[in-house]
Amino acid sequence: MDASAEQVWDECLARVREHVRPQSYTTWFEPLQAQSLTEEDDLRKLTVQLPSRFYYEWLEEHYFSLLRKTVTEVLGPTGRLVYDIVIEQDDPDAPEQGASMQLPAHPAGEDPPPPPEDASPPPPPSGPAPEDAASSSAPVPSTDDDADAPPVQNPFAIPGLKDPDVDSTLNDGYTFDRFIPGACNQLARNAARSIAQEPDGTHFNPFLVYGGVGLGKTHLIQAIGNHVSARHDAKTTLYVSSERFTTEFVQSIQRNRVSAFSQFYRQVDLLIVDDVQFFSGKEKTQEEFFHIFNALRQAGKQIVLSADRPPRAIEGLEERLLSRFQWGLSADLKPPGLETRIAILERKAADDGIMLDDEVISFIARSIEQNIRELEGALIRLLAHATLHQREINLPLAREVLSDLFSEQEAALTVEDIQRIVGTHMDVSQEQMRSDTRKRDIVRARQVAMYFAKKHTQHSLTSIGLHFGGRDHSTVIHAQKTVDERRAEDEHFRETVEAVARRIERHGQ
């Protein structure tokens, strides 16, 4: 290799490094190798070897302006860059070994051609190109142009959707400072902070946060991404919903770009996927995510997931994917306690510049127990009504404006509600129901609670069992059978069950 070519390319790389992100530089420029520096037809041509055609397409689409300006600055106005592109032999479009594949060159001053829509290039290799591979050359002219290059973008992006880079997918408002701590989220919060501070140094991989709707799962997992993005410049962070992942995967199949899709996700250092329960029943999507998951974890990259239920309660997931979801740490977010709910409302009111009486905040906090999103929504609704009608915010106004919301909230029974009602009547705590104890009174209360949970909620048998200390669906079936049999045989037990039923009915009114 011509030493002068190496020196020229090193100088070009030093200038490129000033204009691209560290991760982008590592991915797209470090693998390139200087081959030769020649003079031909009054032009100084620097030839650089690319590991695959995929690199050519990517550089032409995203770094064309930066490269031609850089080469012009280093070699002068007659400087030109020539790509020597390795043709991998498993590429179905590649010619026979020893032949060359001529890629179109574009004259000075013209925009580069778009990459072929029907191309399905192999993933970029991380090491040097094989010496015995066939190659082709395509000149890239250099003229003055803006040197700014965009961050790495998604080559399979769907029209109408933003490219999934960290700046466009993470919500800046989701930070740890704004996540209200409480006993309901202690384990999940502490684990999330550990991951954010040392994204490749914990055993919590994957880290899966689960819990009901509106409990702060999205806030917490995005807080990890925001912290890593702010403090670890070399880390590439990507947040994506499972629905979007699925949609883009389908689009990549339609465009014959599955290889590019896979490579894009495999270059991420911190992958955050929200609501993975929506992968349920999508076999091809699960298969692709399975391979991406394996590649990232084997490379020591961090994976963060969220779901609305424990992994084992997600029906329609392949066993191999389900087992990987449980490799690391799963932590649940429970409904917030009263003190946490009050703190959330106080923070929200302060953000809006509103001072509220303690009795108003306490009224809202005591009336909405299960859902942080509904809690904040109730406050927004109250503030909007007071502003539009120019009324003072006080307890009577809160009762008036939010009365229908509270009646809906009271009507929605949860497994925890049923546990609490049964426990109060039968003098057994919720903790005892979830424990491993086999004491007769506690077992009986647990069975009654399971019986009514199946009757009054939409949870599956597996999900109900998990609410009772991780028991399986067969335990719930046994509980139902036992309660029905004892009601028929034991009058005292039948009266107990009927009394509990009346309490549950009053709760829903």
C-alpha positions in Angstrom: 0.0 0.0 0.0 1.3 3.5 -0.9 2.4 5.2 2.3 1.4 8.6 0.9 -2.1 7.4 0.3 -2.3 6.3 4.0 -1.1 9.7 5.2 -3.6 11.5 3.0 -6.5 9.3 4.1 -5.4 9.7 7.8 -5.6 13.5 7.3 -9.1 13.1 5.7 -10.3 11.0 8.6 -9.1 13.6 11.1 -11.2 16.2 9.4 -14.2 13.8 9.1 -14.1 13.0 12.8 -14.8 16.7 13.6 -18.1 16.5 11.8 -19.7 13.2 12.8 -20.7 11.5 16.0 -18.2 9.1 17.5 -20.4 6.1 17.0 -21.0 7.0 13.3 -17.2 7.5 12.8 -16.5 4.1 14.3 -19.2 2.3 12.2 -18.7 4.0 8.8 -15.2 5.3 8.6 -12.8 3.2 10.7 -13.2 0.1 8.5 -12.2 2.0 5.3 -8.6 1.3 4.1 -6.5 3.6 1.9 -5.3 1.7 -1.2 -3.4 4.1 -3.5 -2.8 7.7 -4.5 -2.4 8.3 -8.3 -2.4 11.1 -10.8 -4.4 10.6 -14.0 -5.9 13.1 -16.5 -4.7 16.0 -14.3 -6.6 14.5 -11.3 -5.2 13.3 -8.0 -7.1 10.1 -7.2 -7.2 8.7 -3.7 -8.5 5.1 -3.8 -10.1 3.8 -0.6 -11.4 0.2 -0.1 -14.9 -0.3 1.3 -15.9 -3.6 2.9 -19.1 -4.0 0.9 -21.5 -2.3 -1.4 -23.6 -1.4 1.6 -20.9 1.1 2.6 -21.0 2.6 -0.8 -24.7 3.2 -0.7 -24.6 4.5 2.9 -21.7 6.9 2.3 -23.2 8.2 -0.9 -26.5 8.9 0.7 -25.4 10.4 4.0 -21.8 11.6 3.8 -21.3 12.5 0.1 -21.0 16.3 0.8 -18.6 15.9 3.7 -16.3 13.5 1.8 -16.0 15.5 -1.4 -15.3 18.7 0.6 -12.7 16.9 2.8 -10.9 15.4 -0.2 -10.8 18.8 -1.9 -9.4 20.4 1.1 -6.6 17.8 1.5 -5.7 17.2 -2.2 -6.8 20.5 -3.7 -9.4 21.2 -6.4 -8.2 18.3 -8.6 -8.6 15.8 -5.8 -11.0 12.9 -6.3 -12.0 9.9 -4.2 -12.3 6.5 -5.7 -14.1 3.6 -4.0 -12.7 0.1 -4.3 -15.7 -2.0 -3.2 -15.4 -5.6 -2.1 -18.0 -7.9 -3.6 -18.9 -10.5 -1.1 -19.3 -13.9 -2.9 -22.6 -14.7 -1.1 -24.2 -11.7 -2.7 -26.7 -13.0 -5.3 -26.2 -9.8 -7.4 -22.4 -10.1 -7.4 -20.6 -11.1 -10.6 -18.3 -14.1 -10.8 -15.1 -14.0 -8.7 -12.4 -11.9 -10.4 -14.8 -9.7 -12.3 -15.6 -6.1 -11.4 -18.9 -4.4 -10.7 -18.9 -0.9 -12.0 -21.0 1.5 -9.9 -22.1 4.7 -11.5 -20.0 7.8 -10.9 -21.6 11.2 -10.8 -20.0 14.4 -12.4 -18.8 17.2 -10.2 -21.5 19.5 -9.0 -24.3 16.9 -9.2 -26.0 15.2 -6.4 -25.2 11.5 -5.8 -27.6 8.9 -7.1 -29.9 7.3 -4.6 -29.1 3.8 -3.5 -31.0 1.1 -5.4 -34.4 0.4 -3.9 -34.2 -3.3 -4.7 -30.7 -3.8 -3.2 -30.4 -6.2 -0.3 -26.8 -5.6 0.8 -25.1 -7.7 3.4 -24.4 -6.2 6.8 -21.2 -4.1 7.0 -18.4 -6.3 8.3 -16.4 -5.1 11.3 -13.0 -6.2 10.1 -10.8 -5.7 7.1 -12.1 -6.9 3.7 -11.0 -10.3 2.5 -7.9 -10.1 0.2 -9.2 -12.6 -2.3 -12.6 -11.0 -2.9 -13.5 -9.4 -6.2 -13.6 -5.6 -6.2 -14.9 -2.7 -8.3 -14.1 1.0 -8.4 -16.4 4.1 -8.6 -14.9 7.6 -8.6 -16.4 10.3 -6.4 -15.7 13.8 -7.5 -14.9 16.6 -5.0 -16.2 20.1 -5.1 -16.9 22.8 -2.5 -20.0 22.1 -0.5 -21.4 22.2 3.0 -19.3 19.9 5.2 -22.1 19.1 7.7 -23.2 15.6 7.7 -26.4 14.3 9.4 -26.2 11.7 12.1 -26.7 8.1 11.2 -30.2 7.6 9.9 -32.3 4.6 9.2 -31.9 3.4 5.6 -35.3 1.6 5.7 -37.3 4.5 7.2 -41.0 4.6 6.4 -42.4 7.7 4.7 -44.2 9.8 7.3 -42.2 8.5 10.2 -39.2 10.2 11.7 -35.9 8.3 11.4 -35.4 6.5 14.7 -32.3 8.3 16.0 -32.0 9.3 19.6 -32.8 13.0 19.1 -36.2 12.3 17.5 -37.4 9.4 19.6 -36.5 10.2 23.2 -38.8 12.6 25.1 -36.5 15.1 26.9 -39.0 15.4 29.7 -38.6 11.8 30.7 -35.7 12.1 33.2 -34.9 10.5 36.6 -35.2 13.9 38.2 -38.8 14.1 37.2 -39.6 10.5 38.1 -41.3 10.6 41.5 -39.8 7.9 43.8 -41.9 5.7 46.0 -42.1 2.2 47.4 -44.2 1.3 44.4 -41.2 1.7 42.0 -38.1 1.3 44.2 -36.6 -1.8 42.6 -37.3 -0.7 39.1 -36.0 2.8 39.7 -32.8 1.7 41.4 -32.0 -0.8 38.7 -32.7 1.8 35.9 -30.3 4.2 37.6 -27.6 1.6 37.8 -28.0 0.8 34.1 -28.0 4.5 33.1 -24.8 5.1 35.1 -23.0 2.1 33.7 -24.8 0.9 30.6 -22.5 -2.0 29.8 -21.5 -2.9 33.4 -24.5 -4.5 35.1 -26.0 -7.9 35.1 -29.4 -6.5 34.4 -29.5 -7.4 30.7 -32.1 -7.4 29.5 -33.9 -5.1 32.0 -37.7 -5.5 31.7 -40.1 -3.1 33.4 -43.7 -4.2 33.7 -46.9 -2.9 35.2 -50.4 -1.6 34.4 -51.4 1.3 32.2 -50.2 4.7 33.3 -47.7 3.7 36.0 -44.7 5.3 34.4 -43.0 2.5 32.4 -42.3 4.7 29.4 -41.0 7.5 31.6 -38.6 5.2 33.4 -37.1 3.4 30.4 -36.7 6.7 28.5 -35.0 8.2 31.5 -32.3 5.6 31.0 -31.9 6.6 27.4 -31.8 10.3 28.2 -29.2 9.8 30.9 -27.0 7.6 28.7 -27.3 10.0 25.7 -26.3 13.0 27.9 -23.3 11.4 29.6 -22.0 8.8 27.3 -21.3 10.5 23.9 -19.9 7.4 22.3 -23.0 5.3 23.0 -25.8 5.0 20.4 -29.2 5.0 22.1 -32.4 4.0 20.3 -35.9 4.1 21.7 -38.6 2.4 19.7 -42.1 1.1 20.3 -42.8 -2.5 19.5 -45.5 -1.4 17.1 -43.0 0.8 15.2 -40.4 -2.0 15.2 -43.0 -4.3 13.6 -44.1 -1.8 11.0 -40.6 -1.0 9.9 -39.7 -4.7 9.8 -42.7 -5.4 7.5 -41.6 -2.4 5.3 -38.1 -3.7 5.1 -39.5 -7.1 3.8 -41.5 -5.3 1.2 -38.5 -3.3 0.0 -36.1 -6.2 0.2 -34.1 -4.4 2.9 -34.2 -6.9 5.8 -30.4 -7.0 5.9 -30.2 -3.2 6.3 -32.9 -3.3 8.9 -31.1 -5.9 10.9 -27.7 -4.1 10.7 -29.2 -0.8 11.8 -30.5 -2.3 15.0 -27.3 -4.3 15.7 -25.2 -1.2 15.7 -27.1 0.3 18.7 -25.4 0.3 22.1 -28.6 0.8 24.1 -31.8 -0.5 22.6 -35.1 0.4 24.4 -38.2 -1.3 23.2 -41.6 -0.2 24.7 -44.7 -2.5 25.1 -43.1 -5.8 23.9 -46.5 -7.5 24.6 -47.5 -6.3 21.2 -45.0 -8.8 19.6 -47.5 -11.5 20.7 -48.6 -13.6 17.7 -46.3 -11.9 15.2 -44.0 -14.9 14.4 -41.7 -13.2 11.8 -41.2 -10.1 13.9 -40.4 -12.2 16.9 -37.9 -14.2 14.9 -36.1 -11.1 13.7 -36.1 -9.5 17.2 -34.8 -12.8 18.6 -31.7 -12.6 16.3 -31.2 -8.9 17.0 -31.5 -9.5 20.7 -28.9 -12.3 20.6 -26.5 -10.2 18.6 -26.7 -7.2 20.9 -26.4 -9.2 24.1 -23.5 -11.2 22.8 -21.8 -8.0 21.9 -22.3 -6.7 25.5 -24.9 -4.1 24.4 -27.7 -3.2 26.8 -31.4 -4.0 26.1 -34.2 -2.4 28.0 -37.8 -3.5 27.6 -41.3 -2.7 28.9 -44.5 -4.6 29.1 -47.9 -4.3 30.7 -47.6 -7.7 32.5 -44.9 -10.1 33.7 -43.1 -12.0 30.8 -44.7 -15.3 31.7 -48.2 -13.7 31.4 -47.6 -12.5 27.8 -49.4 -15.1 25.7 -48.4 -15.7 22.1 -44.7 -15.2 22.6 -42.3 -17.9 21.4 -40.7 -19.8 24.3 -37.1 -19.0 23.2 -37.9 -15.3 23.2 -39.8 -15.4 26.4 -36.8 -17.2 28.1 -34.5 -14.4 26.9 -36.8 -11.7 28.4 -36.2 -13.4 31.7 -32.4 -13.7 31.5 -31.7 -10.4 33.2 -33.9 -8.5 35.7 -37.7 -8.0 35.6 -39.1 -5.3 37.9 -42.7 -4.3 38.3 -44.2 -0.9 38.8 -47.1 -1.0 41.3 -49.9 1.6 41.7 -48.4 4.5 43.7 -49.2 4.9 47.4 -51.0 8.0 48.7 -47.8 9.9 49.5 -46.4 9.2 46.0 -49.7 10.3 44.4 -49.7 13.6 46.4 -46.0 14.2 45.4 -46.9 13.6 41.7 -49.7 16.1 41.8 -47.6 18.7 43.6 -44.9 18.4 41.0 -47.4 18.7 38.2 -49.1 21.7 39.7 -45.7 23.4 40.3 -44.8 22.7 36.6 -47.9 24.6 35.6 -47.2 27.4 38.0 -50.3 26.7 40.1 -50.6 26.7 43.9 -53.3 24.3 45.1 -54.7 23.8 48.5 -53.7 20.6 50.2 -57.3 19.5 50.5 -57.7 19.7 46.7 -54.5 17.7 46.1 -55.5 15.2 48.8 -59.0 14.8 47.3 -57.7 13.9 43.9 -54.9 11.7 45.2 -57.4 9.7 47.4 -59.9 9.4 44.6 -57.6 8.0 41.9 -55.4 5.2 43.1 -54.3 3.0 40.2 -53.2 5.2 37.3 -50.7 8.0 37.3 -51.7 9.1 33.8 -55.3 9.5 35.0 -54.1 11.3 38.1 -52.3 13.9 36.0 -55.2 14.1 33.5 -57.6 14.9 36.3 -55.4 17.8 37.5 -55.1 19.1 33.9 -58.9 18.9 33.5 -59.4 20.8 36.7 -56.9 23.5 35.8 -58.4 23.9 32.3 -62.0 24.3 33.7 -60.9 26.8 36.2 -59.0 28.9 33.6 -61.8 28.8 31.0 -64.6 29.6 33.4 -62.5 32.0 35.6 -63.3 30.1 38.7 -61.3 29.6 41.9 -59.8 26.2 42.3 -61.2 24.7 45.5 -62.6 21.5 46.8 -66.2 22.1 45.7 -65.0 22.8 42.1 -62.9 19.7 42.1 -65.8 17.5 43.2 -68.0 19.1 40.5 -65.5 18.9 37.6 -64.2 15.4 38.3 -67.2 13.6 39.5 -67.7 11.5 36.4 -64.1 10.6 36.3 -64.1 9.3 39.8 -67.2 7.2 39.3 -65.5 5.5 36.3 -62.4 5.0 38.4 -64.3 3.4 41.2 -66.1 1.1 38.8 -62.9 -0.4 37.5 -62.0 -3.4 39.7 -58.5 -4.7 39.8 -57.0 -7.8 41.2 -55.5 -5.7 44.0 -58.9 -4.2 44.8 -60.3 -7.7 45.2 -57.4 -8.8 47.3 -58.0 -5.8 49.6 -61.7 -6.4 49.9 -61.4 -10.1 50.6 -58.5 -9.5 53.0 -60.4 -7.0 54.9 -63.4 -9.3 55.3 -61.4 -12.4 56.1 -58.7 -10.7 58.2 -55.8 -11.6 55.9 -53.3 -9.1 54.4 -52.5 -8.8 50.7 -48.9 -9.7 51.5 -50.1 -12.9 53.1 -52.1 -13.8 50.1 -49.0 -13.4 47.9 -46.8 -15.4 50.3 -45.8 -19.0 50.3 -47.6 -19.9 53.6 -50.0 -22.8 53.6 -51.9 -21.8 56.7 -55.5 -22.8 56.3 -57.1 -19.3 56.8 -54.7 -17.7 54.4 -55.1 -20.4 51.8 -58.9 -20.0 52.0 -58.8 -16.2 51.6 -56.3 -16.6 48.7 -58.7 -19.0 46.9 -61.7 -16.7 47.4 -59.7 -13.8 46.0 -58.7 -15.8 43.0 -62.3 -16.9 42.5 -63.5 -13.3 42.4 -60.5 -12.1 40.3 -61.5 -14.5 37.6 -65.1 -13.5 37.8 -64.7 -9.7 37.9 -61.5 -8.9 35.9 -60.3 -9.5 32.3 -57.0 -11.1 33.4 -56.1 -14.5 32.2 -55.6 -17.4 34.6 -51.9 -17.1 34.3 -52.0 -13.3 35.0 -54.2 -13.8 38.1 -51.8 -16.5 39.4 -48.9 -14.1 39.0 -50.7 -11.5 41.2 -50.7 -14.1 43.9 -47.0 -14.6 44.3 -46.2 -16.1 40.9 -48.5 -19.1 41.1 -49.5 -20.8 37.8 -52.8 -21.1 36.1 -53.6 -24.5 37.5 -53.6 -23.0 41.0 -56.3 -20.6 39.9 -58.4 -23.3 38.4 -58.1 -25.3 41.6 -59.2 -22.3 43.6 -62.3 -21.9 41.5 -63.2 -25.5 41.9 -62.6 -25.5 45.6 -64.7 -22.4 46.2 -67.6 -23.8 44.2 -67.5 -27.1 46.1 -67.2 -25.6 49.5 -70.0 -23.2 48.9 -72.3 -26.2 48.2 -71.1 -28.1 51.3 -70.4 -25.5 53.9 -73.1 -23.0 54.8 -70.8 -20.7 56.8 -68.3 -20.6 53.9 -71.2 -19.8 51.5 -72.2 -16.9 53.7 -68.7 -15.6 53.7 -68.4 -15.7 49.9 -71.8 -13.9 49.5 -70.7 -11.2 52.0 -67.5 -10.7 50.0 -69.6 -10.5 46.8 -71.8 -7.8 48.3 -68.7 -5.8 49.3 -67.3 -6.1 45.7 -70.6 -5.0 44.3 -70.7 -1.9 46.5 -67.2 -1.1 45.4 -68.3 -1.0 41.8 -71.3 1.3 42.4 
